[in-house]
Amino acid sequence: MQILPGNLLREINSPDDLKKLDKAQLHEVCDELRQYIIDIVSVHGGHFAASLGVVELTVALHYIYNTPYDQLVWDVGHQAYGHKILTGRRDSFITNRKYKGLSGFPKRSESEYDTFGVGHSSTSISAALGMAIAAKYKGEDRKSVAIIGDGSMTAGIAFEAMNHAGVSDSDILIILNDNRMSIDPNVGALKEYLTDISLSHTYNKFKEDVWKALGKLPGKKFTRAMAGKVADSLKSMISKSSNLFESLKIRYFGPIDGHNITNLVDTLTELRKIPGPKILHVITTKGKGYALAEKEQTKWHAPGLFDKITGEIYQKKFDLPQPPKYQDVFGHTIIELAEKNEKIIGVTPAMPSGSSLKFMMDAMPQRAFDVGICEQHAVTFSAGMATQGLRVFCNIYSSFMQRAFDQAVHDVALQKLPVIFCLDRAGLVGEDGPTHHGAYDIPYFRCIPNMIISAPMNESELRNLMYTAQLESMQLPFVIRYPRGNGVLSDWRKPLEEIQIGTGRKLKDGENIAILSIGHPGNFAAAAIRTLQKEGLHPAHYDMRFVKPLDEELLHEVFAKYKKIITLEDGTVKGGFGSAVLEFMAENNYHADVELMGIPDRIIEHGTLKELYAECHYDENAIVEKVKQMAMQKAGIKETVL
């Protein structure tokens, strides 16, 4: 089905085309842009509500600023669909998030209009400030604009950047897109503070009234200048709006209606003339223009394919019960454990729905915490509770956990605090692409002393690892990594059992070749073995369960019996599980032909999981081919790097 843009939008191939329109036509451009996003996402999928909420802001920015010379930095990127469509990617937007198509996020290699690659939140102010200072240093009259959501403002890096911006000699505009939402509703004192500002227009009404009144008097220029000084001096007495941002020496403007395109254009026109660091507070509605998305913003953050008329979200229908998502197994199991262990606490940085900690937040609100987009705080906060004897499950996406590496080392591992890190989205994540792939957690945790690192092959193993991690006998940090998406067991609620730390299991004895797997890819190996058996090949299969400590007794058995070995993991092969096996082999003077299968040492772009597993050559077909190759190889150590 061909999706056509509206009459005005189809003529806009760059912001230069947008600038040719009269201001009065921008209302129609916004309507057409919003409808085009709805049309495309409903059929092809992707993030949805966030970009609908900034349609007017996007149009106004490209209408007023001289992009790409003036540089827009979009925070996170969920909100950048309109930006992509207006900057030469309208006709290719149907490939958004598809294999070898457009990225779902701003990406420097994709367009000169994408000034900074983003996937994780809260980086826009730092990046835009760097650009603004570089422009000053180079003597360029270049403007820098950071567009950041109120949820992203909770991150420490955003405050660090504002602290610097306020005393910098730079021309930066920070646009605070305030919709009280990230993926889930925003939390924390900043949210309450911004709500107070948005509900109280006292200062802005006062300034407007004084400005208009004095504008009618003789000596208009002098009088209005004086009015500005009077208004500034009264800010702290009249409104809360000055307290936070202006105390950081960032001039505050707003709040204004983010869906009034005329007012946005007028405001940005004036702000572009004002030098120095400044912030514009814009009130928007996530999902604006699609009633269901406005009403249920979390549900419509990234709904999948849907009927744009009825709002029905298409769900695959199955004849038999399907395995649950790993995240839901976590969400239900932590409640089951917490009902029996009053010391259990849950923590997540702004991902209660994505991690399914929302189940515990609903059932036990006093024992589950969403701390906002603050991964570093989440880890040290968990460590603080652990010092008091609580058993804290700190649930963070693998790629987000990278932000809290120092806290994991300094605040948890050095102090041997038994924080339980549940790393959701470990491994490849699909359409979200390289900013979200959980490729690196095994290497960056494996190098830290005092860490236990595990990965379940299925839902029952996840439950048992969670049960084991919360036992009083566990007195070290405990990592459990598991992938995005569904497991393999429809009947997964088995009785909980303790797993001895550092023990794997032999799933199948074999001949000549052994496959050592960690985590969910063990299921790929099991499927491959079933295929190979039909062809007369019988590799052994070991589910190692732990990367650290390794099951050395099991490895001694493997290296004593097999001279051809494959390691399989859903993580980078550099420094990962396979590397740990090679280290064991070297330390114990074994000699074997070892092949490492996993994520190669390069950036993996976006696509479906099936496409990416095939590209990285560790899906079922790749394992079958690797076993066949090894069956014909001479001895020697080789590593699969593409």
Phi, psi and omega per residue, in radians:
M1 nan 2.195 3.141
Q2 -1.460 2.304 3.125
I3 -1.919 2.074 -3.072
L4 -1.833 2.425 3.067
P5 -1.316 2.931 3.116
G6 -1.207 3.035 -3.037
N7 -1.047 -0.732 3.129
L8 -1.336 -0.771 -3.063
L9 -1.101 -0.588 -3.096
R10 -1.190 -0.277 3.125
E11 -1.688 -0.035 -3.102
I12 -1.730 1.790 3.117
N13 -1.825 -0.128 3.087
S14 -2.839 2.892 3.069
P15 -1.019 -0.434 3.089
D16 -1.082 -0.655 3.095
D17 -1.180 -0.657 3.110
L18 -1.081 -0.697 -3.095
K19 -1.180 -0.301 3.130
K20 -1.312 -0.269 -3.086
L21 -1.435 2.678 2.997
D22 -1.257 2.658 3.133
K23 -1.001 -0.611 -3.122
A24 -1.118 -0.401 -3.126
Q25 -1.434 -0.186 -3.066
L26 -1.166 -0.499 3.075
H27 -1.022 -0.778 -3.135
E28 -1.186 -0.672 3.084
V29 -1.024 -0.766 3.140
C30 -1.089 -0.746 3.129
D31 -1.089 -0.768 -3.126
E32 -1.196 -0.683 3.126
L33 -1.134 -0.767 3.123
R34 -1.086 -0.769 -3.133
Q35 -1.147 -0.631 3.140
Y36 -1.145 -0.715 3.079
I37 -1.074 -0.779 3.118
I38 -1.056 -0.800 -3.113
D39 -1.063 -0.813 -3.078
I40 -1.220 -0.860 -3.048
V41 -1.178 -0.603 -3.140
S42 -1.096 -0.554 -3.094
V43 -1.668 -0.622 -3.020
H44 -1.937 -0.153 3.088
G45 1.467 3.023 3.124
G46 2.267 -3.092 3.031
H47 -1.223 2.651 -2.932
F48 -2.301 -1.152 -2.929
A49 -1.137 -0.612 -3.044
A50 -1.094 -0.788 -3.122
S51 -1.215 -0.562 3.086
L52 -1.079 -0.571 -3.077
G53 -1.286 -0.270 -3.088
V54 -2.088 0.384 -3.134
V55 -1.017 -0.923 -3.114
E56 -1.105 -0.702 3.129
L57 -1.108 -0.731 3.136
T58 -1.093 -0.813 3.135
V59 -1.092 -0.789 -3.116
A60 -1.095 -0.720 -3.127
L61 -1.100 -0.833 -3.132
H62 -1.269 -0.366 3.101
Y63 -1.323 -0.645 -3.045
I64 -1.653 -0.705 -3.055
Y65 -1.561 2.662 -3.106
N66 -1.578 1.205 -3.138
T67 -1.392 2.545 0.102
P68 -1.558 0.022 3.094
Y69 -1.058 -0.902 2.911
D70 -1.276 2.416 -2.935
Q71 -1.949 2.112 3.069
L72 -1.701 2.280 3.097
V73 -2.042 1.956 -3.115
W74 -1.568 2.221 3.126
D75 -1.384 2.472 -3.139
V76 1.152 -1.097 3.135
G77 1.973 -0.264 3.056
H78 -1.008 -0.474 -3.023
Q79 -1.650 0.172 -2.956
A80 -1.792 0.212 -3.126
Y81 -1.113 -0.795 3.107
G82 -1.043 -0.708 3.086
H83 -1.008 -0.775 -3.130
K84 -1.143 -0.727 -3.095
I85 -1.135 -0.652 -3.116
L86 -1.387 -0.174 -3.046
T87 -2.020 0.791 2.992
G88 1.539 0.107 -3.090
R89 -2.066 0.370 -3.124
R90 -1.046 -0.920 -3.038
D91 -1.258 -0.423 3.117
S92 -1.642 0.069 -3.066
F93 -1.156 -0.352 3.087
I94 -1.137 -0.292 3.113
T95 -1.582 0.074 -3.095
N96 -0.945 2.187 3.093
R97 1.220 0.120 3.102
K98 -1.640 2.763 -3.085
Y99 -0.972 2.145 -3.121
K100 1.146 0.264 3.076
G101 -1.777 -2.833 3.131
L102 -1.103 2.524 3.029
S103 -1.246 2.596 3.064
G104 -1.297 -0.067 -3.096
F105 -2.297 2.791 3.021
P106 -0.968 2.453 -3.033
K107 -2.597 2.087 -2.998
R108 -1.027 -0.646 -3.111
S109 -1.300 -0.185 -3.097
E110 -1.557 -0.614 -3.075
S111 -2.782 2.541 3.070
E112 -1.190 -0.308 3.101
Y113 -1.369 -0.325 3.069
D114 -1.545 1.604 -2.975
T115 -1.342 -0.344 -3.102
F116 -2.667 2.260 3.121
G117 -1.265 2.311 -3.112
V118 -2.422 2.580 3.039
G119 -2.633 -0.832 3.004
H120 -1.448 2.841 -2.986
S121 -1.563 2.939 2.819
S122 1.347 0.181 -3.111
T123 -1.616 -0.188 -2.940
S124 -1.117 -0.681 -3.087
I125 -1.188 -0.761 3.110
S126 -1.060 -0.807 -3.108
A127 -1.143 -0.801 -3.126
A128 -1.130 -0.632 3.098
L129 -1.137 -0.728 3.074
G130 -1.034 -0.721 3.112
M131 -1.154 -0.715 -3.123
A132 -1.133 -0.747 3.135
I133 -1.200 -0.628 3.086
A134 -1.115 -0.706 3.109
A135 -1.087 -0.730 3.109
K136 -1.082 -0.784 -3.124
Y137 -1.096 -0.646 -3.096
K138 -1.533 -0.052 3.126
G139 1.282 0.530 -3.116
E140 -1.769 2.439 3.089
D141 -1.542 1.074 -3.039
R142 -1.885 2.330 3.137
K143 -1.653 2.552 3.100
S144 -2.188 2.274 -3.089
V145 -2.250 2.207 3.034
A146 -1.836 2.236 3.101
I147 -1.938 1.887 -3.009
I148 -2.185 2.428 3.101
G149 -1.379 2.751 -3.128
D150 -1.136 -0.545 3.076
G151 -1.141 -0.655 3.139
S152 -1.228 -0.376 3.134
M153 -1.155 -0.295 -3.105
T154 -1.297 -0.309 -3.087
A155 -1.259 2.537 -3.106
G156 -1.030 -0.645 -3.088
I157 -1.111 -0.539 3.106
A158 -1.161 -0.728 3.108
F159 -1.202 -0.683 3.098
E160 -1.049 -0.737 -3.123
A161 -1.173 -0.726 3.119
M162 -1.153 -0.647 3.109
N163 -1.041 -0.676 3.100
H164 -1.323 -0.752 -3.072
A165 -1.022 -0.678 -3.065
G166 -1.079 -0.473 -3.128
V167 -1.924 0.160 -3.116
S168 -1.580 2.681 3.043
D169 -1.611 1.327 -3.024
S170 -2.480 2.692 3.098
D171 -1.834 1.555 -3.111
I172 -2.206 2.394 3.006
L173 -1.964 2.185 3.038
I174 -1.785 2.142 3.055
I175 -1.811 2.028 3.123
L176 -1.593 1.824 3.111
N177 -1.452 1.730 -2.989
D178 -1.745 1.773 3.064
N179 -2.174 0.151 3.100
R180 1.092 0.373 -3.107
M181 -2.457 2.493 2.776
S182 -1.901 -1.855 2.917
I183 -1.544 -0.839 2.986
D184 -1.756 2.944 3.106
P185 -0.972 2.475 -3.137
N186 -1.184 2.705 -3.127
V187 -2.297 2.838 2.979
G188 1.819 3.033 -3.061
A189 -1.162 -0.601 3.135
L190 -1.086 -0.705 3.095
K191 -1.025 -0.776 3.134
E192 -1.134 -0.672 -3.140
Y193 -1.106 -0.815 -3.140
L194 -1.167 -0.577 3.070
T195 -1.114 -0.724 3.103
D196 -1.041 -0.735 -3.140
I197 -1.125 -0.828 -3.042
S198 -1.170 -0.426 -3.138
L199 -1.589 -0.190 -3.120
S200 -2.098 1.880 -3.135
H201 -1.755 0.352 -3.030
T202 -0.974 -0.894 -3.090
Y203 -1.119 -0.841 -3.086
N204 -1.134 -0.628 3.082
K205 -1.158 -0.709 3.123
F206 -1.071 -0.840 -3.097
K207 -1.118 -0.710 3.135
E208 -1.110 -0.765 -3.117
D209 -1.136 -0.775 -3.141
V210 -1.113 -0.755 -3.127
W211 -1.029 -0.830 -3.124
K212 -1.132 -0.746 -3.100
A213 -1.120 -0.801 -3.103
L214 -1.270 -0.375 3.110
G215 -1.185 -0.314 3.135
K216 -1.518 -0.151 -3.084
L217 -1.571 2.782 3.045
P218 -1.077 2.753 -3.133
G219 1.157 0.762 -2.981
K220 -0.954 -0.790 -3.074
K221 -1.089 -0.828 -3.133
F222 -1.143 -0.741 -3.062
T223 -1.143 -0.721 -3.134
R224 -1.191 -0.588 3.073
A225 -1.095 -0.738 3.096
M226 -1.136 -0.680 -3.139
A227 -1.061 -0.678 3.117
G228 -1.081 -0.724 3.125
K229 -1.146 -0.710 3.115
V230 -1.099 -0.797 -3.120
A231 -1.078 -0.768 -3.142
D232 -1.064 -0.666 -3.102
S233 -1.246 -0.389 -3.103
L234 -1.687 -0.040 -3.038
K235 -0.962 -0.879 -3.039
S236 -1.148 -0.416 3.121
M237 -1.454 -0.497 -2.997
I238 -1.705 -0.635 -3.005
S239 -2.462 2.687 3.056
K240 -1.360 -0.155 -2.960
S241 -1.101 -0.401 -3.076
S242 -1.561 -0.326 -2.896
N243 -1.055 -0.859 -3.041
L244 -1.422 -1.056 -3.003
F245 -1.238 -0.749 -3.104
E246 -1.306 -0.394 3.018
S247 -1.180 -0.375 3.049
L248 -1.596 0.152 3.108
K249 1.169 0.547 3.035
I250 -1.918 2.075 -3.092
R251 -1.139 2.278 -3.056
Y252 -1.800 2.351 3.057
F253 -2.305 2.360 3.121
G254 2.127 -2.936 0.027
P255 -1.376 2.653 3.085
I256 -2.217 2.832 -3.133
D257 -1.272 2.025 -3.114
G258 -1.333 -0.012 3.118
H259 -1.971 0.134 3.050
N260 -1.713 1.640 -3.009
I261 -1.091 -0.637 -3.129
T262 -1.125 -0.803 3.140
N263 -1.167 -0.656 3.105
L264 -1.077 -0.798 -3.140
V265 -1.080 -0.791 3.140
D266 -1.104 -0.749 -3.113
T267 -1.141 -0.813 -3.136
L268 -1.146 -0.580 3.084
T269 -1.043 -0.763 3.139
E270 -1.255 -0.736 -3.105
L271 -1.141 -0.541 3.134
R272 -1.098 -0.416 -3.129
K273 -1.496 -0.283 -3.042
I274 -1.582 2.102 -3.130
P275 -1.345 2.930 3.040
G276 1.528 3.024 -3.135
P277 -1.271 2.349 -3.096
K278 -2.658 2.747 3.141
I279 -2.302 2.348 3.071
L280 -1.946 2.096 -3.107
H281 -1.625 1.983 -3.060
V282 -2.017 2.235 3.132
I283 -1.666 2.123 3.131
T284 -2.273 2.963 3.075
T285 -2.055 2.069 3.093
K286 -1.123 2.267 -3.101
G287 1.516 0.197 -3.056
K288 -0.906 2.293 3.076
G289 1.658 -0.153 3.034
Y290 -2.231 1.837 -2.910
A291 -0.947 -0.745 -3.114
L292 -1.131 -0.653 3.128
A293 -1.224 -0.601 3.075
E294 -1.148 -0.605 -3.069
K295 -1.389 -0.719 -3.102
E296 -2.179 1.384 -2.960
Q297 -1.234 -0.617 3.100
T298 -1.157 -0.790 -3.138
K299 -1.042 -0.642 -3.050
W300 -1.736 0.275 3.046
H301 -1.083 -0.838 3.082
A302 -2.617 1.406 -2.933
P303 -1.381 -0.194 -2.968
G304 1.491 -2.811 -3.123
L305 -1.359 2.531 -3.110
F306 -2.697 2.828 3.049
D307 -1.467 1.977 -3.034
K308 -1.176 -0.367 -3.140
I309 -1.429 -0.916 -3.078
T310 -1.539 -0.401 -3.072
G311 1.457 0.112 3.122
E312 -1.208 2.156 3.069
I313 -1.522 2.136 -3.048
Y314 -1.242 2.289 3.097
Q315 -2.132 2.407 3.058
K316 -1.155 2.424 3.140
K317 -1.849 2.336 -3.099
F318 -2.189 2.577 3.119
D319 -1.337 -0.520 -3.096
L320 -2.019 2.736 3.082
P321 -1.003 2.428 -3.086
Q322 -1.825 2.667 3.083
P323 -1.060 2.573 3.125
P324 -1.364 2.931 2.986
K325 -1.247 2.543 3.085
Y326 -0.985 -0.699 -3.112
Q327 -1.077 -0.614 3.132
D328 -1.277 -0.589 3.042
V329 -1.069 -0.770 3.055
F330 -1.013 -0.865 -3.049
G331 -1.057 -0.700 3.132
H332 -1.349 -0.632 -3.080
T333 -1.234 -0.634 -3.128
I334 -1.137 -0.590 3.072
I335 -1.179 -0.771 3.118
E336 -1.012 -0.737 3.120
L337 -1.235 -0.717 -3.085
A338 -1.169 -0.515 3.100
E339 -1.131 -0.417 -3.135
K340 -1.816 -0.295 -3.103
N341 -2.256 1.815 -3.058
E342 -1.217 -0.154 3.134
K343 -1.465 -0.161 -3.056
I344 -1.344 2.309 3.108
I345 -2.258 2.560 3.070
G346 -1.982 2.444 3.136
V347 -2.384 2.396 3.007
T348 -2.531 2.518 3.075
P349 -1.603 1.504 2.986
A350 1.253 0.276 3.138
M351 -2.195 0.844 -3.116
P352 -1.105 -0.657 3.109
S353 -1.338 -0.797 -3.121
G354 -1.075 -0.549 -3.133
S355 -1.702 -0.174 -3.072
S356 1.195 0.295 2.953
L357 -1.201 -0.225 3.093
K358 -0.971 -0.575 3.116
F359 -1.025 -0.793 -3.129
M360 -1.253 -0.625 3.123
M361 -1.099 -0.594 3.094
D362 -1.326 -0.729 -3.064
A363 -1.414 -0.613 -3.071
M364 -2.391 1.155 -3.006
P365 -1.007 -0.463 -3.128
Q366 -1.413 -0.063 -3.078
R367 -2.127 0.148 3.140
A368 -2.370 2.306 -2.994
F369 -2.218 2.224 2.905
D370 -1.737 2.000 -3.031
V371 -1.698 0.126 -3.084
G372 1.464 -3.095 -3.084
I373 -1.345 1.341 -3.013
C374 -2.552 1.236 -3.064
E375 -1.080 -0.703 3.137
Q376 -1.085 -0.802 3.102
H377 -1.084 -0.712 -3.110
A378 -0.993 -0.734 -3.103
V379 -1.226 -0.836 -3.115
T380 -1.238 -0.604 3.014
F381 -1.013 -0.779 3.092
S382 -1.114 -0.709 3.122
A383 -1.089 -0.706 3.115
G384 -1.047 -0.760 3.113
M385 -1.168 -0.605 3.136
A386 -1.123 -0.546 3.101
T387 -1.114 -0.358 -3.122
Q388 -1.732 0.260 3.033
G389 1.551 0.090 3.123
L390 -1.448 2.664 3.133
R391 -1.818 1.735 -2.959
V392 -1.740 2.147 2.982
F393 -1.622 1.867 -3.141
C394 -1.713 1.830 -3.010
N395 -1.736 1.967 -3.081
I396 -2.383 2.431 3.010
Y397 -1.018 2.501 -3.089
S398 -0.949 -0.827 -3.093
S399 -1.209 -0.497 3.098
F400 -1.289 -0.500 -3.134
M401 -1.104 -0.407 3.119
Q402 -0.987 -0.520 -3.106
R403 -1.223 -0.314 -3.038
A404 -2.001 0.477 -3.101
F405 -1.043 -0.786 -3.113
D406 -1.067 -0.703 -3.140
Q407 -1.158 -0.660 3.104
A408 -1.095 -0.665 3.123
V409 -1.292 -1.024 -2.926
H410 -1.338 -0.756 -2.995
D411 -1.618 -0.312 -3.098
V412 -2.003 -1.102 -3.001
A413 -1.167 -0.772 -3.126
L414 -1.062 -0.539 -3.109
Q415 -1.680 0.063 3.125
K416 0.910 0.803 3.134
L417 -1.589 2.274 -3.010
P418 -1.396 0.965 3.024
V419 -1.276 2.418 -3.135
I420 -1.805 1.920 3.139
F421 -1.600 1.945 3.043
C422 -1.712 1.845 -3.044
L423 -1.644 1.675 3.070
D424 -1.290 2.780 3.116
R425 1.008 0.593 3.040
A426 -1.300 2.445 -3.084
G427 1.577 -2.852 3.136
L428 -1.250 2.474 -3.059
V429 -2.006 -0.092 3.078
G430 1.690 -2.278 -2.929
E431 -1.166 -0.366 3.091
D432 -1.201 -0.422 2.964
G433 1.402 -2.805 -2.911
P434 -1.123 -0.447 3.110
T435 -1.251 -0.290 -3.066
H436 -2.060 -0.179 3.090
H437 -1.033 2.296 3.105
G438 -1.593 1.121 -2.971
A439 -1.545 -0.331 -2.853
Y440 -2.000 0.036 -2.997
D441 -1.198 -0.585 3.127
I442 -1.098 -0.901 3.114
P443 -1.075 -0.737 -3.044
Y444 -1.350 -0.325 2.996
F445 -1.593 -0.558 -3.074
R446 -1.116 -0.481 -3.105
C447 -1.425 -0.077 -3.090
I448 -1.677 2.202 3.066
P449 -1.091 2.758 3.051
N450 1.258 0.165 -3.111
M451 -1.731 2.385 2.948
I452 -1.772 2.244 -3.082
I453 -2.196 2.150 -3.072
S454 -2.366 2.850 3.076
A455 -2.641 2.186 -3.118
P456 -1.447 2.530 3.092
M457 -1.446 -0.388 -3.140
N458 -2.692 -3.074 -3.050
E459 -1.157 -0.691 3.123
S460 -1.099 -0.702 3.102
E461 -1.135 -0.645 3.074
L462 -1.070 -0.805 3.126
R463 -1.055 -0.756 -3.103
N464 -1.208 -0.619 3.079
L465 -1.174 -0.699 3.078
M466 -1.099 -0.740 3.107
Y467 -1.079 -0.770 -3.124
T468 -1.124 -0.721 -3.053
A469 -1.130 -0.509 -3.071
Q470 -1.593 -0.006 3.127
L471 -1.195 2.596 -3.109
E472 -1.073 -0.460 -3.125
S473 -1.232 -0.294 3.137
M474 -1.469 1.970 -3.075
Q475 -2.159 0.459 3.082
L476 -2.309 2.761 3.051
P477 -1.020 2.461 -2.985
F478 -2.282 2.038 3.134
V479 -1.771 2.265 3.014
I480 -2.156 1.979 -3.118
R481 -1.860 2.382 3.133
Y482 -2.605 2.728 -2.940
P483 -1.515 2.977 2.961
R484 -1.255 2.542 3.000
G485 1.707 -2.866 -2.984
N486 -1.484 2.685 3.033
G487 -1.510 -2.553 -3.047
V488 -2.279 -0.076 -3.056
L489 -1.979 2.110 3.054
S490 -1.359 -0.541 3.092
D491 -1.828 1.476 -2.958
W492 -1.872 -0.196 -3.105
R493 -1.451 1.367 3.115
K494 -1.693 2.778 3.059
P495 -1.004 2.471 -3.095
L496 -1.312 2.411 -3.134
E497 -2.342 2.524 3.074
E498 -1.314 2.446 3.050
I499 -1.917 2.228 3.117
Q500 -1.154 2.273 -3.078
I501 -1.042 2.337 3.083
G502 1.339 0.452 3.108
T503 -2.090 2.295 3.013
G504 -1.741 -2.897 3.130
R505 -2.600 2.473 3.071
K506 -1.510 2.046 -3.139
L507 -1.553 -0.509 -3.109
K508 -2.744 2.272 3.020
D509 -1.338 2.803 -3.078
G510 -2.790 -2.925 -3.095
E511 -2.228 2.302 2.952
N512 1.247 -0.781 -3.028
I513 -2.182 2.408 3.081
A514 -2.121 2.402 3.045
I515 -1.860 2.118 3.075
L516 -1.850 2.000 -3.095
S517 -2.024 2.712 3.043
I518 -2.258 2.207 3.055
G519 1.368 -2.761 -3.020
H520 -0.998 -0.610 3.129
P521 -1.035 -0.234 3.021
G522 -0.987 -0.481 3.091
N523 -1.244 -0.541 3.051
F524 -1.139 -0.728 -3.136
A525 -1.122 -0.745 -3.134
A526 -1.066 -0.734 3.122
A527 -1.155 -0.710 3.130
A528 -1.103 -0.692 -3.129
I529 -1.117 -0.660 3.104
R530 -1.091 -0.667 3.089
T531 -1.200 -0.759 -3.098
L532 -1.136 -0.600 -3.136
Q533 -1.063 -0.576 3.123
K534 -1.182 -0.357 -3.120
E535 -1.816 0.186 3.052
G536 1.499 0.182 3.085
L537 -1.849 2.406 -3.019
H538 -2.335 1.252 3.086
P539 -1.232 2.601 3.035
A540 -1.389 2.817 -3.136
H541 -2.415 2.206 3.095
Y542 -2.143 2.187 3.011
D543 -1.625 1.893 -2.988
M544 -1.336 -0.484 3.085
R545 1.160 -0.669 -3.117
F546 -2.145 2.318 2.982
V547 -1.530 -0.554 3.137
K548 -2.605 2.078 -0.089
P549 -1.323 2.566 3.044
L550 -1.230 2.674 3.037
D551 -1.415 1.584 -3.044
E552 -1.202 -0.578 3.110
E553 -1.087 -0.741 3.125
L554 -1.174 -0.679 3.132
L555 -1.170 -0.653 3.061
H556 -1.043 -0.720 3.110
E557 -1.083 -0.765 -3.107
V558 -1.123 -0.871 -3.068
F559 -1.249 -0.414 3.084
A560 -1.306 -0.465 -3.018
K561 -1.806 -0.561 -3.004
Y562 -2.092 2.421 3.102
K563 -1.860 -0.028 3.053
K564 -2.250 2.110 -2.996
I565 -2.352 2.424 3.047
I566 -2.044 2.289 2.978
T567 -1.846 2.475 -3.024
L568 -2.331 2.207 -3.117
E569 -2.633 2.716 3.067
D570 -1.776 1.048 -3.124
G571 -2.838 2.981 -3.117
T572 -1.105 2.419 -3.140
V573 -1.278 -0.327 3.115
K574 -1.369 1.929 3.108
G575 1.387 0.125 -3.053
G576 -1.595 -2.644 -3.099
F577 -1.084 -0.789 3.134
G578 -1.061 -0.675 3.089
S579 -1.085 -0.670 3.114
A580 -1.101 -0.677 3.115
V581 -1.166 -0.714 3.097
L582 -1.111 -0.669 3.092
E583 -1.084 -0.752 3.098
F584 -1.057 -0.771 -3.127
M585 -1.054 -0.771 -3.121
A586 -1.170 -0.744 -3.106
E587 -1.144 -0.464 -3.087
N588 -1.880 0.214 3.037
N589 1.020 0.593 3.012
Y590 -1.509 2.741 3.089
H591 -2.283 2.141 -3.134
A592 -2.726 2.787 3.041
D593 -1.521 1.902 -3.050
V594 -2.022 2.221 3.088
E595 -1.992 2.273 3.133
L596 -1.751 2.161 3.103
M597 -2.049 2.250 -3.125
G598 3.012 -2.727 -3.129
I599 -1.343 2.136 -3.094
P600 -1.226 2.969 -3.066
D601 -1.432 1.116 3.059
R602 -2.777 2.884 3.140
I603 -1.304 2.233 3.107
I604 -1.721 2.159 -3.105
E605 -1.377 -2.870 -3.036
H606 -1.643 2.841 3.132
G607 2.841 -3.132 3.054
T608 -1.217 2.776 3.115
L609 -1.043 -0.701 3.128
K610 -1.034 -0.770 3.133
E611 -1.138 -0.702 -3.085
L612 -1.300 -0.678 3.060
Y613 -1.030 -0.715 3.139
A614 -1.177 -0.738 3.132
E615 -1.065 -0.694 -3.113
C616 -1.472 -0.044 3.043
H617 1.035 0.854 2.920
Y618 -2.439 0.500 2.997
D619 -1.499 -3.080 -3.083
E620 -1.001 -0.793 -3.110
N621 -1.102 -0.703 -3.132
A622 -1.141 -0.661 3.130
I623 -1.160 -0.724 3.091
V624 -1.010 -0.832 -3.122
E625 -1.145 -0.674 -3.134
K626 -1.125 -0.743 3.122
V627 -1.095 -0.727 3.125
K628 -1.089 -0.747 3.125
Q629 -1.086 -0.774 -3.091
M630 -1.179 -0.546 3.125
A631 -1.111 -0.346 -3.111
M632 -1.885 -0.055 -3.053
Q633 -1.494 2.740 2.914
K634 -1.497 2.869 -3.101
A635 -1.104 2.618 3.120
G636 2.717 2.717 -3.108
I637 -1.675 2.188 3.116
K638 -2.334 2.600 -3.128
E639 -2.152 2.300 3.130
T640 -1.386 1.819 3.083
V641 -2.279 2.124 -3.065
L642 -1.864 nan nan
